[in-house]
Amino acid sequence: MSKKIGLHIGGRRFDVDVEDRFANFLQKQMLEDFNMEGNNDIKILLQAYVRKNHDLYVQNQKVEEILEKIEE
């Protein structure tokens, strides 16, 4: 099953279909990054993208540290 999540960016509405199990997580994250009731400037989208990539970078660094400890 899938769920549709909508967001306004630059005056346009974008809808994405995601699986139900992921939808709740995504909605929670989007509430932190975007105005879900109104329009979002493209700058807000870029800032959210950079923040999420930073989170991914930090997570990747932690995984590498754990792997190094396991290999010792």
Long-range contacts (C-beta under 8 A, 24 or more apart in sequence): 5-30, 7-34, 7-36, 7-40, 8-38, 8-39, 8-40, 9-39, 9-40, 9-41, 9-42, 9-44, 9-45, 10-39, 10-40, 10-41, 10-42, 11-39
